Amino acid sequence: MSGRGIDRHLLGLKLVYLKKYGSLHPFFATAAMKELGTFRLSSSNVGSHKLDMFGGFSPACDDGVGACYTMQEDHLACSVTSMVPEYPARFAEELRNAFIDLS
């Protein structure tokens, strides 16, 4: 965790402003803020290398991808979900290609 993400900081500012003024500042209604708040990749890992079985992770938006992964001693396992039927296979293939490029 590098702490470089801004989404939680922006959420904090939004909630503080809402509590203090009772309405949202116009900044939070901009197209840019809407895009910043749309997470098309939602991921999580299973932190134990002793688990051979794990669940899935849901996408955070209708056109997004959910990816759950676990690292084993000799491989990485990943489960990919999406509400868009072709996305899981496409994402898994691109992920596989990325790991091949890194090796």
Helices and strands as residue ranges (DSSP letters): H 7-21, G 26-29, H 31-36, E 41-46, E 65-71, E 76-81, H 87-102
